[in-house]
Amino acid sequence: RADQAKAAQAQAASVLRKPVTLQFRDANVRMVFEALSRTTGLNVILDRDVKADLKTTIFVKDASVEDTVDLILLQNQLEKRTLNASTLFIYPATAAKQKEYQDLQVRTFQVNNVDAKNLQAVLKSLLKLKEVTLDERANTLAIRDTPDAVAVAAKVIAAHDVPDPEVMLEVEVLEISRAGASNIGL
């Protein structure tokens, strides 16, 4: 399996790093992706909401396939999602579509030194996280969001979940007798 994974990564690197030369003027985006697919072996899947009448003009010489695709996407307000080693999924760069196709991550945090309910309120108000589930019995928080948002939430939780500061006093008990002090002095 490790060898298959390495082979898939090498294939993806070779497909996306392959140099390509394109010259299109006011061409249909679907036609450009079809030509790119035929010449490089890159599989392109378009979302149903990608407009059929989108036009693009691109002139590149010996540019990598990845850079060429990024230029076309930038020109037409589109985004991509890599499905596997040689397949890209193209969709409109709208907030609704980005939310629909973004990768989500679930992570559970054990809170030891703070009330999890207060921390839940902090995460919802500060980071605008919508999916923060609280288990009061175990004092845990489960968060479902993008990997970036979960990473920021982890930092916020680590900053709030600190033990109460403790002060350590070292006390020495000494016995003093007046008789010896008066003979010897201070």
Short mmCIF file of the C-alpha atoms (twelve columns), coordinates in Angstrom:
data_MODEL
# 
_entry.id   MODEL 
# 
loop_
_atom_site.group_PDB 
_atom_site.id 
_atom_site.type_symbol 
_atom_site.label_atom_id 
_atom_site.label_alt_id 
_atom_site.label_comp_id 
_atom_site.label_asym_id 
_atom_site.label_seq_id 
_atom_site.Cartn_x 
_atom_site.Cartn_y 
_atom_site.Cartn_z 
_atom_site.pdbx_PDB_model_num 
ATOM 1   C CA . ARG A 1   0.000   0.000  0.000   1 
ATOM 2   C CA . ALA A 2   2.860   2.351  0.751   1 
ATOM 3   C CA . ASP A 3   4.317   1.681  -2.692  1 
ATOM 4   C CA . GLN A 4   0.925   2.341  -4.298  1 
ATOM 5   C CA . ALA A 5   0.617   5.617  -2.375  1 
ATOM 6   C CA . LYS A 6   4.098   6.688  -3.477  1 
ATOM 7   C CA . ALA A 7   3.286   5.782  -7.077  1 
ATOM 8   C CA . ALA A 8   0.043   7.809  -6.917  1 
ATOM 9   C CA . GLN A 9   1.921   10.815 -5.506  1 
ATOM 10  C CA . ALA A 10  4.562   10.532 -8.212  1 
ATOM 11  C CA . GLN A 11  1.846   10.329 -10.873 1 
ATOM 12  C CA . ALA A 12  0.083   13.392 -9.448  1 
ATOM 13  C CA . ALA A 13  3.325   15.312 -9.320  1 
ATOM 14  C CA . SER A 14  4.124   14.321 -12.875 1 
ATOM 15  C CA . VAL A 15  0.655   15.295 -14.192 1 
ATOM 16  C CA . LEU A 16  0.486   18.628 -12.367 1 
ATOM 17  C CA . ARG A 17  4.149   19.505 -12.985 1 
ATOM 18  C CA . LYS A 18  4.071   18.592 -16.671 1 
ATOM 19  C CA . PRO A 19  4.875   21.635 -18.848 1 
ATOM 20  C CA . VAL A 20  2.105   22.733 -21.171 1 
ATOM 21  C CA . THR A 21  1.713   25.396 -23.848 1 
ATOM 22  C CA . LEU A 22  -1.768  26.818 -24.452 1 
ATOM 23  C CA . GLN A 23  -3.030  29.589 -26.688 1 
ATOM 24  C CA . PHE A 24  -6.741  30.338 -26.448 1 
ATOM 25  C CA . ARG A 25  -8.543  33.595 -27.164 1 
ATOM 26  C CA . ASP A 26  -12.135 33.967 -25.888 1 
ATOM 27  C CA . ALA A 27  -12.511 30.208 -25.711 1 
ATOM 28  C CA . ASN A 28  -15.119 28.321 -23.755 1 
ATOM 29  C CA . VAL A 29  -13.726 27.228 -20.378 1 
ATOM 30  C CA . ARG A 30  -15.110 23.723 -20.827 1 
ATOM 31  C CA . MET A 31  -13.273 23.424 -24.155 1 
ATOM 32  C CA . VAL A 32  -10.007 24.638 -22.591 1 
ATOM 33  C CA . PHE A 33  -10.254 22.079 -19.789 1 
ATOM 34  C CA . GLU A 34  -11.080 19.369 -22.329 1 
ATOM 35  C CA . ALA A 35  -7.984  20.223 -24.370 1 
ATOM 36  C CA . LEU A 36  -5.883  20.304 -21.204 1 
ATOM 37  C CA . SER A 37  -7.271  16.935 -20.188 1 
ATOM 38  C CA . ARG A 38  -6.487  15.336 -23.541 1 
ATOM 39  C CA . THR A 39  -2.925  16.616 -23.697 1 
ATOM 40  C CA . THR A 40  -1.855  16.002 -20.088 1 
ATOM 41  C CA . GLY A 41  -4.024  13.177 -18.773 1 
ATOM 42  C CA . LEU A 42  -5.505  15.381 -16.072 1 
ATOM 43  C CA . ASN A 43  -9.104  14.516 -15.233 1 
ATOM 44  C CA . VAL A 44  -11.342 17.554 -14.746 1 
ATOM 45  C CA . ILE A 45  -14.863 17.372 -13.326 1 
ATOM 46  C CA . LEU A 46  -16.974 20.527 -13.489 1 
ATOM 47  C CA . ASP A 47  -19.729 21.369 -11.017 1 
ATOM 48  C CA . ARG A 48  -23.189 21.694 -12.532 1 
ATOM 49  C CA . ASP A 49  -23.244 25.384 -11.536 1 
ATOM 50  C CA . VAL A 50  -20.184 26.280 -13.623 1 
ATOM 51  C CA . LYS A 51  -21.684 28.437 -16.344 1 
ATOM 52  C CA . ALA A 52  -21.493 27.005 -19.863 1 
ATOM 53  C CA . ASP A 53  -20.887 30.426 -21.407 1 
ATOM 54  C CA . LEU A 54  -17.692 31.263 -19.449 1 
ATOM 55  C CA . LYS A 55  -14.936 32.471 -21.772 1 
ATOM 56  C CA . THR A 56  -11.226 32.644 -21.107 1 
ATOM 57  C CA . THR A 57  -8.166  33.961 -22.856 1 
ATOM 58  C CA . ILE A 58  -4.885  32.323 -21.947 1 
ATOM 59  C CA . PHE A 59  -1.445  32.291 -23.533 1 
ATOM 60  C CA . VAL A 60  1.119   30.215 -21.628 1 
ATOM 61  C CA . LYS A 61  4.324   28.603 -22.795 1 
ATOM 62  C CA . ASP A 62  6.007   25.793 -20.870 1 
ATOM 63  C CA . ALA A 63  3.998   26.514 -17.719 1 
ATOM 64  C CA . SER A 64  3.087   23.734 -15.318 1 
ATOM 65  C CA . VAL A 65  -0.400  22.291 -15.583 1 
ATOM 66  C CA . GLU A 66  -1.110  23.342 -11.996 1 
ATOM 67  C CA . ASP A 67  -0.166  26.976 -12.671 1 
ATOM 68  C CA . THR A 68  -2.197  26.987 -15.885 1 
ATOM 69  C CA . VAL A 69  -5.296  25.629 -14.141 1 
ATOM 70  C CA . ASP A 70  -4.855  28.177 -11.337 1 
ATOM 71  C CA . LEU A 71  -4.705  31.016 -13.879 1 
ATOM 72  C CA . ILE A 72  -7.884  29.842 -15.603 1 
ATOM 73  C CA . LEU A 73  -9.661  29.499 -12.264 1 
ATOM 74  C CA . LEU A 74  -8.545  32.930 -11.086 1 
ATOM 75  C CA . GLN A 75  -9.733  34.510 -14.320 1 
ATOM 76  C CA . ASN A 76  -13.230 33.031 -14.031 1 
ATOM 77  C CA . GLN A 77  -13.871 33.154 -10.248 1 
ATOM 78  C CA . LEU A 78  -13.655 29.376 -9.906  1 
ATOM 79  C CA . GLU A 79  -12.102 27.144 -7.249  1 
ATOM 80  C CA . LYS A 80  -10.628 23.655 -7.383  1 
ATOM 81  C CA . ARG A 81  -10.590 20.665 -5.106  1 
ATOM 82  C CA . THR A 82  -8.142  17.815 -5.647  1 
ATOM 83  C CA . LEU A 83  -9.987  14.519 -5.555  1 
ATOM 84  C CA . ASN A 84  -7.081  12.168 -6.247  1 
ATOM 85  C CA . ALA A 85  -3.692  12.057 -7.926  1 
ATOM 86  C CA . SER A 86  -4.899  13.167 -11.358 1 
ATOM 87  C CA . THR A 87  -8.453  14.456 -10.826 1 
ATOM 88  C CA . LEU A 88  -9.606  18.005 -10.096 1 
ATOM 89  C CA . PHE A 89  -13.126 19.118 -9.265  1 
ATOM 90  C CA . ILE A 90  -13.920 22.665 -10.418 1 
ATOM 91  C CA . TYR A 91  -16.721 24.713 -8.815  1 
ATOM 92  C CA . PRO A 92  -17.788 28.383 -8.587  1 
ATOM 93  C CA . ALA A 93  -16.009 30.444 -5.938  1 
ATOM 94  C CA . THR A 94  -19.159 31.425 -4.071  1 
ATOM 95  C CA . ALA A 95  -19.503 31.264 -0.294  1 
ATOM 96  C CA . ALA A 96  -22.236 28.616 -0.497  1 
ATOM 97  C CA . LYS A 97  -20.214 26.347 -2.794  1 
ATOM 98  C CA . GLN A 98  -17.043 26.775 -0.761  1 
ATOM 99  C CA . LYS A 99  -18.921 25.799 2.381   1 
ATOM 100 C CA . GLU A 100 -20.445 22.808 0.585   1 
ATOM 101 C CA . TYR A 101 -17.142 21.445 -0.731  1 
ATOM 102 C CA . GLN A 102 -14.666 22.322 1.996   1 
ATOM 103 C CA . ASP A 103 -13.051 19.554 4.003   1 
ATOM 104 C CA . LEU A 104 -14.264 19.282 7.580   1 
ATOM 105 C CA . GLN A 105 -12.468 17.899 10.574  1 
ATOM 106 C CA . VAL A 106 -13.829 16.660 13.908  1 
ATOM 107 C CA . ARG A 107 -11.730 16.941 17.045  1 
ATOM 108 C CA . THR A 108 -12.543 16.406 20.717  1 
ATOM 109 C CA . PHE A 109 -10.826 18.404 23.448  1 
ATOM 110 C CA . GLN A 110 -10.611 17.307 27.094  1 
ATOM 111 C CA . VAL A 111 -10.811 20.356 29.318  1 
ATOM 112 C CA . ASN A 112 -9.244  19.954 32.754  1 
ATOM 113 C CA . ASN A 113 -8.962  23.346 34.398  1 
ATOM 114 C CA . VAL A 114 -11.875 25.412 33.045  1 
ATOM 115 C CA . ASP A 115 -15.611 24.984 32.810  1 
ATOM 116 C CA . ALA A 116 -16.310 23.596 29.325  1 
ATOM 117 C CA . LYS A 117 -19.605 25.500 29.113  1 
ATOM 118 C CA . ASN A 118 -17.824 28.857 29.427  1 
ATOM 119 C CA . LEU A 119 -15.214 27.757 26.913  1 
ATOM 120 C CA . GLN A 120 -17.969 26.742 24.484  1 
ATOM 121 C CA . ALA A 121 -19.424 30.255 24.705  1 
ATOM 122 C CA . VAL A 122 -15.972 31.773 24.099  1 
ATOM 123 C CA . LEU A 123 -15.411 29.620 20.994  1 
ATOM 124 C CA . LYS A 124 -18.836 30.407 19.552  1 
ATOM 125 C CA . SER A 125 -18.521 34.142 20.085  1 
ATOM 126 C CA . LEU A 126 -14.836 34.601 19.295  1 
ATOM 127 C CA . LEU A 127 -14.341 32.180 16.381  1 
ATOM 128 C CA . LYS A 128 -17.956 32.039 15.167  1 
ATOM 129 C CA . LEU A 129 -17.900 28.243 15.332  1 
ATOM 130 C CA . LYS A 130 -21.362 26.825 14.829  1 
ATOM 131 C CA . GLU A 131 -20.742 23.180 15.609  1 
ATOM 132 C CA . VAL A 132 -19.314 22.995 19.128  1 
ATOM 133 C CA . THR A 133 -20.811 20.158 21.155  1 
ATOM 134 C CA . LEU A 134 -20.425 20.035 24.920  1 
ATOM 135 C CA . ASP A 135 -20.351 16.966 27.159  1 
ATOM 136 C CA . GLU A 136 -20.696 18.341 30.682  1 
ATOM 137 C CA . ARG A 137 -20.259 14.974 32.339  1 
ATOM 138 C CA . ALA A 138 -16.838 14.370 30.784  1 
ATOM 139 C CA . ASN A 139 -16.027 18.105 30.511  1 
ATOM 140 C CA . THR A 140 -15.164 17.756 26.798  1 
ATOM 141 C CA . LEU A 141 -15.769 19.849 23.700  1 
ATOM 142 C CA . ALA A 142 -16.220 18.341 20.234  1 
ATOM 143 C CA . ILE A 143 -15.634 20.725 17.319  1 
ATOM 144 C CA . ARG A 144 -16.521 20.136 13.659  1 
ATOM 145 C CA . ASP A 145 -15.129 22.700 11.223  1 
ATOM 146 C CA . THR A 146 -12.358 23.304 8.707   1 
ATOM 147 C CA . PRO A 147 -8.849  22.199 9.697   1 
ATOM 148 C CA . ASP A 148 -7.757  25.838 9.998   1 
ATOM 149 C CA . ALA A 149 -10.636 26.714 12.327  1 
ATOM 150 C CA . VAL A 150 -10.006 23.613 14.448  1 
ATOM 151 C CA . ALA A 151 -6.317  24.551 14.743  1 
ATOM 152 C CA . VAL A 152 -7.204  28.060 15.919  1 
ATOM 153 C CA . ALA A 153 -9.753  26.600 18.362  1 
ATOM 154 C CA . ALA A 154 -7.043  24.299 19.748  1 
ATOM 155 C CA . LYS A 155 -4.836  27.324 20.445  1 
ATOM 156 C CA . VAL A 156 -7.705  29.180 22.147  1 
ATOM 157 C CA . ILE A 157 -8.536  26.140 24.287  1 
ATOM 158 C CA . ALA A 158 -4.875  25.684 25.247  1 
ATOM 159 C CA . ALA A 159 -4.666  29.358 26.247  1 
ATOM 160 C CA . HIS A 160 -7.771  29.119 28.455  1 
ATOM 161 C CA . ASP A 161 -7.218  25.643 29.916  1 
ATOM 162 C CA . VAL A 162 -4.405  26.508 32.303  1 
ATOM 163 C CA . PRO A 163 -4.246  25.430 35.934  1 
ATOM 164 C CA . ASP A 164 -4.846  27.988 38.638  1 
ATOM 165 C CA . PRO A 165 -1.601  29.586 39.720  1 
ATOM 166 C CA . GLU A 166 -0.248  28.271 42.993  1 
ATOM 167 C CA . VAL A 167 1.931   30.061 45.500  1 
ATOM 168 C CA . MET A 168 4.399   27.937 47.396  1 
ATOM 169 C CA . LEU A 169 5.495   29.185 50.786  1 
ATOM 170 C CA . GLU A 170 8.545   27.751 52.458  1 
ATOM 171 C CA . VAL A 171 8.380   28.219 56.206  1 
ATOM 172 C CA . GLU A 172 11.167  27.616 58.679  1 
ATOM 173 C CA . VAL A 173 10.342  27.499 62.393  1 
ATOM 174 C CA . LEU A 174 13.168  28.670 64.606  1 
ATOM 175 C CA . GLU A 175 13.353  28.733 68.363  1 
ATOM 176 C CA . ILE A 176 15.128  31.652 69.894  1 
ATOM 177 C CA . SER A 177 16.194  31.893 73.484  1 
ATOM 178 C CA . ARG A 178 16.882  35.269 75.114  1 
ATOM 179 C CA . ALA A 179 19.539  33.951 77.402  1 
ATOM 180 C CA . GLY A 180 21.991  33.181 74.612  1 
ATOM 181 C CA . ALA A 181 21.251  36.445 72.783  1 
ATOM 182 C CA . SER A 182 22.077  38.593 75.765  1 
ATOM 183 C CA . ASN A 183 25.405  36.828 76.344  1 
ATOM 184 C CA . ILE A 184 26.535  36.754 72.712  1 
ATOM 185 C CA . GLY A 185 24.668  39.677 71.227  1 
ATOM 186 C CA . LEU A 186 23.080  39.894 67.861  1 
# 
